[in-house]
Amino acid sequence: MPEPLLQLTNVTRRFPAGDKDVVVLKSVDLTIEAGEIVAIVGASGSGKSTLMNILGCLDHPSWGSYRIGGRETSELSNDELAQLRREHFGFIFQRYHLLPHLNAAANVEMPAVYAGSSHAERHERAERLLASLGLAERAGHRPSQLSGGQQQRVSIARALMNGGEVILADEPTGALDTKSGQDVIRVLRELNALGHTIIIVTHDKHVAAHAHRIVEISDGEIVGDHRNRQYGESAASFDNAGNGALPPRAPRLAAGIGRFAEAFKMAWAALVSHRLRTLLTMLGIIIGITSVVSIVAIGEGAKRYMLNEISSIGTNTIDVYPGRGWGDSRAGDIQTLVPADVTALSEQLYVDSVTPITARSLMLRYRNVDLNAMVNGVGERFFQVTDLPLGAGIAFSAEDVRRQAQVAVIDRNTRRKLFGASVNPLGQIILIDNQPCVVIGVTSEKKTMFGPTKDLNVWVPFTTASTRLFGQPFLDSVRVRVRDGQPSAAAERSLTTLLLQRHGRQDFYTDNMDSVVKTVENTGRSLTLLLSLIAVISLVVGGIGVMNIMLVSVNERTREIGIRMAVGARRADILQQFLVEAVMVCLIGGAIGIVLSFAISFVFSFFVDPWKMVFSASSIVSAFLCSTLIGIVFGFMPALNASRLNPIDALARD
């Protein structure tokens, strides 16, 4: 003998109420065969709705047995129960339970979304079902644009979307006028004629009169179960085309991708339908991402500006000084750094150019103008080594150095002080410590990160300075420019080895500008990291805001969660739905934050001239990753809470 379609044996349902339990169903035995129309009738509070919820796997017995086609439901997992609701049951509720932000067709399609059907196939079936119920022209309308009877027909179409072997109708005419109620009953009878098992929960005896069987329940106990003699056959006029072949299931991977894509669509629809709440949710993320990206851009811009300033001095230069280090009191007595060292260094493969340097503060005179300036004795490659451009005239040559020519190059400050604005300094003779020198060049004005320099500088051949001005044969320092592409640290080691061989002892020390650059870079990174960590606090605050508002959203949308579960959504589907919403909020907030950062950069350029905000692809990508991570981390708990809701409790929430 075949197993009954639905069979309850000694089913009891208790609900906790304070210190005691309330027994709603008491040892219920009920068998329903395929193809029947069964009306469960009783007064309010009699337990009929609880019985229907157990029959539809929305609730479960406290004890007792409930078997569907011979399968014991207590042994099924949550996902298997969801599959039963999705593929074998169809629910018609008194309050319709349609999602307000979806149109009629999208509401009907929902069970097929969770079943993994393709968009085109489920949409085609939804339109056929709606057409069969006389709603072809209302498919694109939202529930608020439909009458009560039309909404109930949409609910019926949704129940049939995945087949609806068993239709569970909870007070299907309770909220309808007489004519609409008669239309719904007619449709249910026609569906029964097509092979659907119909279970109607009602307190209306006129509705129950259309059932094959009437099961009476009172105080949680079945007090009557009899055949309905008044039942009359009804010719089926329901369009069988609309209830035809079900949309085929996609392969597992494709179905999973399809559900994920639909989760994005539904998340977008939910966010758009609550614009103000969405904006408030993402406000903290917008502020946080804007702060982080802007601070990183400002830090990077400042670092590049400082590096450019240092590179103007020569980032790939190494200075050699007498002594054992900075502040060595015996450095003035060491006279082993000589021009021959410059010649030896200039012959090394890693050297681009090299210049000796000696310097003294001496008196300059032109006509009746006297002033003190720094007089520098340098080689002909000095301006190449230091990357110091000439604004007028020429630099002295190797021949000038060899013959100790009395020529000089002055800076812009010295020109202004000695000659003023009206006199061309080129070719003029100035006295340097009473030694006449011809001005042959003027350097360009060079600004630094601290503003324009006010120093007065004069450069002459170091041979001229040594013999005619300073009277010293040794050098104060040597500056080496490392060839492009050569590692600065390796060049410094080679330079040190060479000078050790020449001097026979460590009577010099080096100062590598590359170490200054690295120090600036490390300092810039440290400051940027510090400021970014401070800005990240706003991201965390924003994430907490996302979590709080998502928790509120879950509470507000509890009934929606119940509807989704009733039509077959798994817990994983609900978790994914709300997690996607949280991530979308954070990603949109992140995108807005990045746009605001570029806007801040535009305004920043008007008020800060020395450097610009510099955006990098890595900072923008990191911002989006940050947004995603915040959405996942702070959206997980609300999403998990949503997925753990009991379907029947969720449906009962207003």
C-alpha positions in Angstrom: 0.0 0.0 0.0 1.5 3.4 -1.0 2.6 5.9 1.7 0.1 8.7 2.4 1.2 12.1 1.0 1.2 13.8 4.4 0.9 11.9 7.7 1.0 13.3 11.3 1.1 10.8 14.2 0.7 11.9 17.8 2.0 15.4 17.0 2.2 17.9 19.9 3.4 21.4 19.7 4.3 23.4 22.8 5.4 27.0 23.1 7.2 28.5 26.1 5.3 31.2 27.9 7.1 32.4 31.0 7.7 29.5 33.5 5.1 27.3 31.8 4.6 25.9 28.3 1.4 26.5 26.3 0.2 23.4 24.4 -1.2 24.5 21.1 -1.5 21.0 19.5 -2.3 17.9 21.5 -1.5 14.5 20.1 -2.8 15.2 16.6 -3.2 12.4 14.1 -4.0 13.4 10.5 -3.5 11.8 7.1 -3.9 13.6 3.8 -3.8 11.8 0.5 -2.7 13.3 -2.8 -5.3 15.1 -4.8 -7.5 16.0 -1.9 -9.0 19.4 -0.9 -8.9 19.5 2.9 -10.3 22.3 4.9 -9.0 22.7 8.5 -11.6 24.7 10.4 -11.8 26.1 13.8 -12.1 29.2 15.9 -9.2 31.7 16.4 -6.6 30.2 18.7 -7.8 26.7 18.1 -4.3 25.7 16.6 -5.3 25.5 13.0 -2.6 27.9 11.7 0.0 26.1 13.8 -1.1 22.8 12.2 -0.7 24.3 8.7 2.7 25.6 9.6 3.8 22.2 10.6 2.3 20.7 7.5 4.3 23.2 5.3 7.6 22.6 7.2 7.6 26.2 8.5 7.4 24.9 12.0 8.2 21.5 13.6 6.4 19.3 16.2 7.6 19.4 19.8 7.2 15.7 19.6 5.4 13.2 17.5 6.0 12.1 13.9 5.4 14.0 10.6 6.1 12.1 7.4 6.0 13.5 3.8 5.7 10.8 1.2 7.2 8.4 3.8 10.1 10.7 4.8 10.4 11.6 8.5 10.8 15.4 8.7 12.5 15.3 12.0 15.5 13.6 10.3 15.8 16.3 7.6 18.3 19.1 7.7 17.4 22.8 7.4 18.4 22.8 3.7 16.3 19.7 3.0 13.3 21.2 4.7 13.9 24.4 2.6 14.0 22.2 -0.5 10.6 20.7 0.5 9.1 24.2 0.9 10.6 25.2 -2.4 9.7 22.3 -4.6 6.7 20.5 -3.0 4.8 23.2 -1.2 3.2 26.4 -2.3 1.9 28.9 0.3 -1.0 31.3 0.0 -1.3 33.7 2.9 -4.2 35.8 4.2 -1.9 38.9 4.0 -0.5 37.9 0.7 3.1 38.3 1.9 4.4 39.9 -1.3 7.7 41.8 -1.2 6.7 45.5 -1.7 9.9 46.5 -3.6 9.5 43.8 -6.3 6.9 43.8 -9.1 4.4 41.0 -9.6 6.5 38.9 -11.9 9.6 39.2 -9.6 7.5 38.1 -6.6 6.3 35.1 -8.6 9.8 34.2 -9.8 11.3 34.1 -6.2 10.9 30.4 -5.5 12.6 29.6 -8.9 15.5 31.9 -8.0 16.2 29.7 -4.9 15.7 26.6 -7.0 18.5 27.7 -9.4 16.4 28.2 -12.6 17.8 30.5 -15.2 16.4 34.1 -15.4 14.9 33.7 -18.9 13.1 30.4 -18.1 11.7 31.5 -14.8 10.6 34.8 -16.1 8.8 33.2 -19.0 7.0 30.8 -16.6 6.0 33.6 -14.2 4.4 35.5 -17.1 2.5 32.4 -18.2 1.2 31.9 -14.7 0.2 35.5 -14.3 -1.5 35.4 -17.7 -3.4 32.2 -16.7 -4.7 34.1 -13.6 -5.8 37.1 -15.7 -2.8 39.3 -14.6 -0.8 39.5 -17.9 -1.0 43.2 -18.0 -0.2 43.6 -14.3 3.1 41.7 -14.3 5.2 44.9 -14.0 3.2 46.4 -11.2 4.2 46.4 -7.6 1.9 45.1 -4.8 0.9 48.6 -3.8 -0.5 49.1 -7.3 -2.7 45.9 -7.2 -6.0 45.3 -5.5 -6.4 42.7 -2.8 -7.7 40.0 -5.1 -4.9 40.7 -7.6 -2.3 40.4 -4.9 -3.8 37.1 -3.8 -3.6 35.8 -7.4 0.0 36.8 -7.5 0.5 34.8 -4.3 -1.2 31.8 -6.0 1.1 32.1 -9.0 4.1 32.2 -6.7 2.8 29.0 -5.0 2.7 27.3 -8.4 6.1 28.6 -9.6 8.0 25.4 -8.7 5.1 23.1 -9.2 3.3 23.4 -5.9 2.3 19.8 -5.4 0.7 20.8 -2.1 -1.0 24.2 -1.9 -1.3 25.5 1.7 -3.8 28.4 1.9 -4.1 30.2 5.2 -7.4 32.1 5.2 -7.0 32.8 1.5 -10.2 34.9 1.4 -10.0 36.5 4.8 -8.9 39.9 3.5 -10.9 39.9 0.2 -14.3 41.0 -0.8 -17.0 38.5 -1.7 -16.3 38.4 -5.4 -12.5 38.3 -5.1 -12.9 35.5 -2.5 -15.1 33.5 -4.8 -12.5 33.9 -7.6 -9.7 32.6 -5.3 -11.8 29.6 -4.3 -12.5 28.9 -8.0 -8.9 29.0 -8.8 -8.0 26.6 -6.0 -10.7 24.1 -7.1 -9.4 24.3 -10.7 -5.8 23.7 -9.4 -7.1 20.6 -7.6 -8.7 19.4 -10.8 -5.2 19.6 -12.3 -3.8 17.4 -9.6 -2.7 19.7 -6.8 -3.4 18.8 -3.2 -5.1 21.8 -1.6 -5.1 22.4 2.2 -7.2 25.4 3.3 -7.1 26.8 6.8 -10.2 28.8 7.5 -12.9 29.7 10.0 -15.4 30.4 7.2 -17.8 27.5 6.7 -18.7 28.8 3.2 -15.1 28.4 2.2 -14.8 24.9 3.9 -17.9 23.8 1.9 -15.7 23.6 -1.2 -13.4 21.0 0.3 -13.5 17.2 -0.1 -12.8 16.8 3.6 -13.4 19.1 6.6 -11.1 18.6 9.6 -12.4 20.4 12.7 -10.0 21.5 15.4 -10.7 22.9 18.8 -8.2 23.7 21.6 -5.4 21.9 19.8 -7.3 18.7 19.2 -9.0 17.3 16.1 -12.6 16.9 17.1 -14.0 16.1 13.6 -12.8 14.7 10.3 -15.5 14.0 7.7 -16.2 14.0 4.0 -18.1 16.9 2.7 -21.3 15.8 1.1 -22.1 19.3 -0.2 -18.9 19.3 -2.3 -19.8 19.6 -6.0 -17.4 19.0 -8.9 -16.2 22.1 -10.9 -15.0 22.0 -14.4 -11.4 23.1 -14.6 -11.0 26.3 -16.6 -7.6 27.2 -15.3 -5.2 27.5 -18.2 -3.0 24.4 -18.0 -0.4 26.2 -20.1 0.5 28.3 -17.2 0.9 25.3 -15.0 2.9 23.3 -17.5 6.5 22.2 -17.5 8.6 23.6 -14.7 11.7 25.7 -15.5 14.7 23.3 -15.7 17.3 23.4 -13.0 20.7 24.8 -14.0 23.9 22.8 -13.1 25.0 23.2 -9.5 27.8 25.7 -10.2 25.7 27.7 -12.6 22.8 27.7 -10.1 25.0 29.0 -7.4 26.4 31.8 -9.6 22.8 32.6 -10.7 21.6 32.8 -7.0 24.6 35.1 -6.2 23.7 37.4 -9.2 20.1 37.5 -8.1 21.3 38.3 -4.5 23.0 41.4 -6.0 19.9 42.4 -7.9 17.7 42.0 -4.9 20.2 43.8 -2.7 20.3 46.7 -5.1 16.5 46.8 -5.1 16.4 46.8 -1.3 19.0 49.5 -1.0 17.2 51.8 -3.6 13.9 51.3 -1.9 15.4 52.6 1.4 17.6 55.4 0.1 17.9 57.5 3.2 18.8 54.6 5.4 21.3 53.4 2.8 22.9 56.8 2.7 23.1 57.0 6.5 24.6 53.5 6.6 27.4 54.3 4.2 28.1 57.8 5.7 30.7 56.5 8.1 32.4 54.4 5.3 32.5 57.5 3.0 34.2 59.6 5.7 36.6 56.8 6.5 37.6 56.0 3.0 37.9 59.7 2.1 40.2 60.3 5.1 42.4 57.3 4.4 42.8 57.9 0.7 43.3 61.6 1.1 45.9 61.3 3.9 47.8 58.7 1.9 47.7 61.0 -1.2 48.9 64.0 0.9 51.7 62.0 2.5 52.8 60.6 -0.9 52.7 64.1 -2.4 54.8 65.6 0.5 57.3 62.7 0.2 57.7 63.2 -3.5 58.2 66.9 -3.0 60.9 66.4 -0.4 62.6 63.8 -2.6 62.5 66.2 -5.5 64.1 68.9 -3.3 66.8 66.5 -2.2 67.4 65.3 -5.7 68.1 68.9 -6.7 71.1 68.7 -4.4 71.9 65.3 -5.9 70.4 62.1 -4.5 73.1 60.0 -6.1 76.0 61.9 -4.6 78.5 60.9 -2.0 80.5 63.4 0.0 84.0 62.6 1.5 85.2 64.6 4.5 88.4 64.4 6.6 88.1 62.9 10.1 86.3 59.9 11.6 82.8 61.4 11.6 80.7 64.4 12.2 82.1 66.5 15.1 85.6 65.0 15.0 87.8 67.7 16.8 90.9 66.5 14.9 89.3 66.8 11.4 90.9 70.3 10.9 94.4 68.8 11.4 93.9 66.1 8.7 95.3 67.3 5.4 95.4 64.0 3.4 92.4 64.7 1.1 94.2 66.1 -2.0 93.5 66.8 -5.7 95.1 63.5 -6.6 92.3 61.7 -4.8 89.9 63.5 -7.1 91.8 62.3 -10.2 91.8 58.7 -8.9 88.1 58.7 -8.2 87.2 60.2 -11.6 88.7 57.2 -13.2 86.3 54.7 -11.5 83.6 53.0 -13.6 80.8 53.8 -11.1 81.6 57.5 -11.0 79.8 59.9 -13.3 81.6 63.0 -12.2 83.6 64.3 -9.2 84.6 67.7 -7.8 87.0 68.9 -5.1 85.6 71.5 -2.7 87.2 74.1 -0.5 85.4 77.0 1.1 86.0 80.2 3.1 84.0 83.2 4.0 85.8 86.2 2.4 85.1 89.9 1.5 83.7 90.7 -1.9 84.0 94.2 -3.4 82.6 95.9 -6.5 83.2 99.6 -6.7 81.8 101.0 -3.5 79.9 97.8 -2.5 81.5 95.5 0.1 79.9 92.3 1.5 80.8 88.9 2.9 80.2 85.8 0.9 81.0 82.1 0.9 83.8 81.6 -1.7 84.0 78.0 -3.0 87.0 76.5 -4.7 85.6 73.8 -7.0 86.4 71.8 -10.1 85.1 72.2 -13.6 82.6 69.4 -13.0 81.0 71.0 -9.9 77.9 72.2 -11.6 77.3 68.8 -13.2 77.9 67.0 -9.9 75.5 69.3 -8.0 73.0 69.7 -10.9 73.2 73.4 -10.4 72.1 75.2 -13.7 73.5 78.5 -14.9 71.0 81.3 -15.7 73.5 83.4 -17.6 77.1 83.1 -18.9 79.3 80.0 -18.7 81.1 77.9 -16.1 84.9 77.7 -16.0 86.6 75.0 -17.9 89.3 72.4 -17.1 91.8 74.7 -18.8 90.7 77.5 -16.4 91.4 75.1 -13.5 94.7 74.1 -14.8 96.0 77.6 -15.3 94.5 78.9 -12.1 92.4 81.4 -13.9 90.9 84.3 -12.0 87.3 83.8 -13.1 84.2 83.4 -10.9 80.6 82.3 -11.1 78.2 84.0 -8.7 74.7 83.2 -7.5 71.6 85.4 -8.0 71.7 86.8 -4.5 75.3 87.9 -4.9 74.4 89.5 -8.2 71.6 91.5 -6.7 73.8 92.7 -3.8 76.8 93.6 -5.8 75.3 94.9 -9.1 71.7 95.6 -8.5 69.1 95.2 -11.3 70.6 97.6 -13.9 74.2 96.3 -14.3 75.0 93.2 -16.3 77.5 91.3 -14.1 79.1 89.3 -17.0 82.6 90.5 -17.7 82.7 92.7 -14.6 85.7 92.5 -12.3 85.1 91.9 -8.6 87.7 91.8 -5.8 87.7 88.6 -3.7 89.9 89.3 -0.7 91.6 91.9 -2.9 92.2 89.4 -5.7 90.5 90.6 -9.0 88.3 88.0 -10.7 86.2 88.2 -13.8 82.5 87.2 -13.5 81.8 84.7 -16.3 78.5 83.2 -15.1 75.4 83.5 -12.8 73.5 80.5 -11.5 69.8 80.2 -11.6 67.8 80.9 -8.5 67.1 77.7 -6.7 64.2 77.3 -4.2 64.3 74.7 -1.5 61.6 73.1 0.7 62.4 75.9 3.2 61.9 78.6 0.6 64.5 80.6 -1.4 68.0 80.6 0.1 69.5 84.0 1.2 73.1 82.8 1.2 75.7 84.6 -1.0 78.0 82.2 -2.9 80.9 82.6 -5.3 82.5 79.7 -7.1 86.1 79.9 -8.5 88.5 77.1 -9.7 89.8 75.2 -6.7 93.4 75.8 -7.9 92.8 79.5 -7.9 91.3 79.3 -4.4 94.2 77.1 -3.1 97.0 79.2 -4.3 95.7 82.8 -4.5 92.9 82.9 -1.9 93.2 80.2 0.8 96.8 79.2 0.7 96.1 75.5 1.4 97.0 72.6 -0.9 94.6 70.1 0.6 90.8 69.9 0.2 87.9 70.4 2.6 85.8 67.7 0.9 85.2 65.8 -2.3 81.7 65.3 -3.8 81.2 62.3 -6.1 78.2 61.8 -8.4 77.5 58.1 -8.9 76.7 57.0 -12.4 73.0 56.4 -13.1 72.0 52.7 -12.6 74.9 52.0 -10.2 73.9 51.1 -6.6 74.8 53.9 -4.3 75.7 51.6 -1.4 78.1 49.5 -3.5 79.7 52.7 -4.9 80.2 54.0 -1.4 82.0 50.7 -0.4 84.2 50.8 -3.5 85.0 54.5 -2.9 86.0 53.8 0.7 88.2 50.9 -0.3 90.0 53.0 -2.9 90.7 55.9 -0.5 91.9 53.4 2.2 94.4 52.1 -0.2 95.6 55.6 -1.1 95.7 56.9 2.5 96.7 53.8 4.3 94.4 54.5 7.1 90.8 55.5 7.9 91.2 59.3 8.1 88.0 60.2 6.3 84.3 59.5 6.4 81.5 59.5 3.8 78.0 61.0 3.7 75.8 59.3 1.2 72.8 61.3 0.1 71.0 58.0 -0.6 70.8 57.4 3.1 69.1 60.8 3.5 66.6 59.8 0.8 65.9 56.5 2.5 65.4 58.4 5.8 63.0 60.7 4.2 61.1 57.8 2.6 61.0 55.9 5.9 59.9 59.0 7.7 57.2 59.7 5.1 56.0 56.1 5.3 55.9 56.2 9.1 53.9 59.5 9.1 51.5 58.3 6.5 51.0 55.0 8.4 50.4 56.9 11.6 47.9 59.2 10.0 46.3 56.3 8.1 45.8 54.4 11.4 44.1 57.4 12.9 41.9 57.6 9.8 41.2 53.9 10.0 39.4 54.5 13.3 36.8 56.3 11.3 36.5 53.3 9.1 36.0 51.1 12.1 33.3 53.5 13.4 31.7 53.4 10.0 31.8 49.6 10.1 30.1 49.6 13.4 27.5 51.9 12.0 27.0 49.5 9.1 26.5 46.6 11.6 24.0 48.6 13.7 21.9 49.7 10.8 22.0 46.3 9.2 20.8 44.8 12.5 18.0 47.4 12.4 17.4 46.4 8.8 17.1 42.7 9.7 14.6 43.6 12.4 12.6 45.7 10.1 12.7 43.1 7.3 11.9 40.1 9.5 8.7 39.4 7.6 10.6 39.6 4.3 13.0 37.0 5.6 10.1 34.8 6.6 8.6 35.1 3.1 11.9 34.1 1.5 12.2 31.1 3.7 8.6 30.1 3.1 9.2 30.0 -0.7 12.3 27.9 -0.2 15.3 30.1 0.6 18.0 28.2 2.5 19.8 29.7 5.5 22.8 30.2 3.2 20.7 32.2 0.8 19.5 34.5 3.5 23.1 34.9 4.9 24.3 35.7 1.4 21.5 38.1 0.7 22.2 40.4 3.7 26.0 39.9 3.4 25.8 41.1 -0.2 23.8 44.1 0.9 26.4 45.0 3.5 29.2 44.7 1.1 27.4 46.7 -1.6 26.8 49.5 0.9 30.5 49.6 1.8 31.6 49.4 -1.8 29.3 52.2 -2.9 30.5 54.2 0.1 34.1 53.5 -0.8 33.6 54.6 -4.4 31.9 57.9 -3.2 34.8 58.3 -0.7 37.4 58.0 -3.5 35.5 60.5 -5.7 35.4 62.9 -2.7 39.2 62.4 -2.3 39.8 63.6 -5.8 37.5 66.6 -5.2 39.5 67.4 -2.1 42.7 67.1 -4.2 41.3 69.7 -6.6 40.5 72.1 -3.8 43.9 71.3 -2.1 45.8 72.4 -5.2 44.4 76.0 -4.8 45.6 76.4 -1.2 48.8 74.4 -1.1 51.3 75.3 -3.9 54.5 73.5 -3.1 53.2 70.0 -3.6 50.1 68.1 -4.9 48.2 65.2 -3.6 49.4 62.0 -5.3 47.0 59.1 -5.7 48.3 55.6 -6.4 46.5 52.7 -7.8 47.5 50.6 -4.8 45.8 53.1 -2.4 42.6 53.1 -4.4 42.6 49.2 -4.7 43.3 49.1 -0.9 40.4 51.4 -0.3 38.0 49.1 -2.2 39.5 46.0 -0.4 39.0 47.8 2.9 35.3 48.6 2.0 34.7 44.9 1.1 36.4 43.7 4.2 34.3 46.0 6.4 31.2 44.9 4.7 32.0 41.2 5.3 33.2 41.6 8.9 30.6 44.0 10.1 27.8 42.7 7.9 28.3 39.0 8.9 26.7 39.2 12.3 23.5 40.8 11.1 23.4 38.4 8.1 23.9 35.5 10.4 21.1 36.6 12.7 18.8 36.9 9.7 19.7 33.4 8.5 19.0 31.9 11.9 15.4 33.3 12.2 12.6 30.7 12.5 10.4 31.0 9.4 7.2 31.0 11.3 8.3 33.6 13.8 9.6 35.8 11.0 6.3 35.6 9.1 4.3 36.5 12.2 6.3 39.7 12.7 4.7 42.9 11.5 
